[in-house]
Amino acid sequence: MKKILEAKDKQLNAEQQISLLLILATFKSLTEQLYNIKGAHKGILKKRFNLVMATFRSYERELDATWFKNNTQAIEDLHDALTDMIYTLRNAVLTENKDKI
């Protein structure tokens, strides 16, 4: 099988490496979606929201430091695909429920 990913952590098998790249791309897409609703919460929910954002950013920075520079194109391609899918689904839901919203 052709090597498709480069990783510093050689203990991960190919399936784990792919899962990690999917997680990183998903975090990047999720962080983008969370940013879109930033400021929508108040009180304890706002604190928890900010904690989630800080945790995501911290984990993302750690992964970026070890994975992103070696797998930039794969992560960006996955992120773009996930984000496009999210916006497609969002628009479909909005279109289908425009009378109810």
Secondary structure, DSSP 8 states (H G I E B T S, - for coil): -------S-TTS-HHHHHHHHHHHHHHHHHHHHHHHTTT---HHHHHHHHHHHHHHHHHHHHHHHHTGGGSHHHHHHHHHHHHHHHHHHHHHHHHHTTTT-
